[in-house]
Amino acid sequence: MYDTMKITEEENEQLLSLSRQCDTGSSLFYVDRGTDFHSLSSELGEYHYYGVKRKGELIACIGVTKQFRKMQAGIKPIYYLHDVKVHPNYRHSRAFVHLIHEVKKTYSDVDWMFSTILSTHSSSRTVVDGRGFFPKGMVIGEMVHVGVPLFIGKQKRDIRVNVIDEQTAWSFYHVTAPLFSRMEYKAFTRKNGLFLGNYDTNGKLISICKLVDQSRERQLRATKQLPISYRLINPIVEMAGCPRLPKKDEPLQHCYLAYYVSNKEENREAFIQYVKEHYRHHYTYLFYGIKKQQANQIRSSKFNVSLQSQMIGYGDVPNVSVSNELIYI
């Protein structure tokens, strides 16, 4: 009844169709992979997809990506499980079991893997539990993805943020990035955004980040008509120079602060203020990822958007924790 196989780029349309039928996102927004499913995957690293078909129809898939990350013993290859998708009609079938058997067989010499699962993901419980066919997942980090409205708040004029070149950004990141950060120069310098540097009063670089436009690879589209409180402020949004908030199935114009690192105290606010001043005519929201304990210290706003995810480890997991980096919500 089931055929398990490696999925290539030739199955792009079937992957897109499966993705659309899986509820990835939140009550406000869902993730649209556009017309090329693999364009987002290519940002993750060297990846392979495995799928289960029934009567020629793709009913489940999983991606495995090899990444290089900063560990205590140096930079090591790590394997990332992602895009776990099971068609709603087959969530209680053996499709997931067949997927995991294929992964275990292919990566039998790998000690451990990890995945990042949104709390709203329909298969999150299955992925964590492993259904007895995969090691039970262990939570090794919790992340909150905060969406900040760029149309609210006064722009501060005393910030010292500038656009910097990729080599300056990489040199700072390579030294400053915490454990478990991605350390691939090719992925870091991909032409999908621009690097920003924050300087102290003496002109010394103290933090960097990358302002990423994800709209080419994936979009956040309104799941339904946004609450009336959002729709009523569209005149204010437009007066602030931001793209208006979307109607049902329209994309939210947003960007993401990736690869943030600092050798001083937390100063991400400087980058947020810079984006508000210089890029609010491109984006309505700015997203960034922080650890759950940090999120509890953020002053809540009625128009903030918040999504939570967990980093799950499987197998012989070393002592690692989630870091502030590019994570696809």
N, C-alpha and C positions, 0 to 999 in steps of 0.2 A: 504493500500500500504506500510506502514511503521510499523516496529516493533521496539519499544524502550525497552532496557533492560540493566541490569548490565552485563559487560563483564568480564569474568574470564580468568585465565591463559590458559584455554583450547582453547581459541580463539587466541592463540599466532600467528599462521600462518596468520590468517585474519588481525590481527593488523599490522603485518610486511608488508603484501601485500598493505594495505591501506597507510601505512607510505611511502612506496617506490613510490607511485603514487602522493604523495603530495610534492610540491617543497620546502622542508625545507632546508635552507642553503643560499648560495649567488651565484653570477655569477661565482665564482672560485671553491667553494666546496659545496657539499651536505652532509647531515647527514645520515649515515647508522647505523641502530640499531642492526646490526649483526644478530644472529640467535635466540636471546631471547629478545623480546620486553620489558619484565618486569624487566630485570636486571638493566637498567638505572632507571626505575621508583622506584625501591626499595631503591635507594639512596636518594630519595626526601622526604621520610617519609611514614606514613601510608596512602596508596593510594587506590582509587577505580576508575574503568573505567566504563563509560556508552557509549552505542553505539546505532546506528540506522541501522537496516538491511532492505533490500528490496529484496524480493524473496530469502532470505537466505544469501545474500551477505552483508558484512559489508561496509556501504557507509559513515559512519561518526562516530567519537568517541571524547570523552573528558575525561580527567583525573581530579580528585579532590583529593588533598593530604592535610592531617592535619599535620601542623608543629607547633613547639613551638618557639616563637620569643620574643626578648627582647623589651618590650614596657615601656612607662613611668610608668605604673601601675604595672610593674613586668613582669614576663615571662607568656605570654598568648598563647592559641591555636589560630592559624590562618589557613585559608583555601586557598590553592593555586590551581588555574585552569591552566591546562597545556595540552599539546598534543591535541590541537584543530585541528582535521583533518577532512576535508570534501572532498570526492572524486571529482575530477575535473568535472565529468559529473553531479554532484548534487549540485554545489555551489549556484545555483539560485533556488533550491528546498526548501522544508520546513524541510529538514533534520536538519539544525542547530536549527530551532525553536523547534523541538521535543527534541533535546539534552538539550536545556536550560530549557524546561518545566520539564524534568526529574531531573535536578540539583536543580531547585527551589523547586520542591516537596520534594526531599530528604533532602535538607538543609534549610528548611523553617524557622528554628529557628536561623540561622546564620546571624549576622548583616552585615557582609561585606566579600568580597573575593578579591583576586588579581591575576593577571597573568603577565607573562613576555613574550612579543611578539617581535620577530625579525622584523625589518623593511622590510625584504624581504619575510615575511610569506604571503602566498597567501590569507589567511583568516584574516589578521590583521584588515582590515577595518570593516569586519563583527563583529569580536570579540569586538572591541572598541565601535562600535555603538550599539551593542546589538539588532539591528533590531526591537527595540520597545518591545521586549519580555524579556529583561534583562536590569537592570539599565545601562544607558549610562556610559561607562568607563571614568574615570578621570586619567590623567597622573600624577603619583606621583613620577616619577623618570625616568631618561634617562641614559642608560649605553652604553659605547663603549667597545667592546671586541677587544683588540689590540693583534695582532700576531707579535711577535718579532723574526726575523731570528737569529738563534743561530750560523750561519756560518759567520756573519759579526761582526766586532768590536774586539778590543784588549781586552784580559782578564786582569782585574785589580788584582793586587796581595795584595792590602792592605785591602781587605774586611775581616770582622770578623763574618762570617756565619758558623754555625755548624749544624749538624743533632742533633735534641733534641728528648726526649721521649714524648709520647703522654700526659702524666700527666702534665709535665712542660708546654707543649703547651696549654692544656686545662685551666690550672690555670691562665695563662696570658690572654688567649682569653676571658675567662669568665668575667674577670674584665675590660678588655680594649675594648671589642667589642662595636661598636656604637648601637644606637637604631635600631630595626628591624632586627638585626642579628639573625641567627638561633642558638638556644641554646640547641640542642640535643646532649648529650655526645656520644650516640651510633652512630649517623651519623658522628659526628666530628672525631671519632676514627676508623671509618671503614677502613679496610685494603686495601686501594686503592691508597696509596701514602706514603710519608714520611714527617715529620715535620722538618722545618728549623727555626733556631733562629738567630737573628742578635744582636750582642753585641756592647756596646760602649767601649771606651778605658779603662774604669774602670772595664770591665767585667760584666756589668749589662745588662740584657736582655731588649732590647728596641722595638723589633718587631718580629712577627712570621708569618709563612704562612705554607701551606701544598702544596707540589708538587704532583699533582694528575695526574695519567696516566689514561685517559678516554677510551683508545682504546679497553678495554674489553667490555664496555657497548655501546659505540658508536664510530664511526670513521668519520673523515672528508675525503671524497673522492673527487678527482678532477672531477668537473662537465664536463669538456671538456679538450682538450689539453691545458695546461697552456700557457700563452703568451710566445712568443719566448724569451723575455728578461729573463724570469725565466729559461727556458730550457737551455739557453746558459751558465748559471752560474753553472750548475750541476758539472762540473769539480772542481770549487771553493768550492762548497758545500762538495764534497767528500774529497777534500784536507783538509778542516777544520775538518774532522772526523764526519760529520753529515750524516744521511741517505739522499739519493738523493731525489729531488723533484719528486712527482708522475706523472705518465702518466694518461690518462683518466681512471676513475673508480678505480684507485689505491689509497690507503690510504695515507694521510699526517701524518707522525710520529710527534706527538705533545704532549705537556703536558700543564697543567693549574695551575696557582698560585691561590690557593683557601684560603679562611679564612684569608686573610692578615689583620693584625691590627698592629698599632704602637702607642706608647705613646709619640713619638717625631715627628719631621717633616717627610714628605714623604721620605721614604728610600727604596722603592721597588727595586731600581736599584741594591742594594747590592745582593738581591736574584737572579736577572736576571744574574748578573755577576757570581754568584756561579754556577748557572745551566749551563752557557756557559762553564765554566771551567771543571765541573765534569760530566755533562750529555749530552753534545752535540753529543756523539756517539750513544745515544738512540733516540734523538729527533732532528728534523729539525727546529721546531718552538715552541716557548713558548707563551701561551696566558694568558692574565689577564684582569679583568674587572675593569673599572674606570668610574666615573661619567663624563657626557658629557663635563662639564666645565673644568675638569681636562685634558681631551683628547685634548682640544684646545691648551694646553701648551706643548704638546709633539712634539719634533722635528720630522717632517715627514721624512720617508725613503722610497725609491722607492720599497723596498721589504717588507715593513710592510703590514700586512693584517688587515683590520678594518671592523668590523660588528657592527651595532647599534641595540639596543633594547629599548623598553619602558616598564616600569612597570605600569600596569593599575589597578586601584582600582574600585570596584563596590559596591554600597550600601552606608552605613553610614561609610565612611572611616575616620579613625582618622588621626592625623597629623604625617605621617610617610614619610620616603624618602628612596630611594634605597641605600643600603650599599655595601661595597666592600666584596663580599663573593663568594662562588662557584655558578656560574650560567652556565647552560649548553647552549652553543651556537648552 
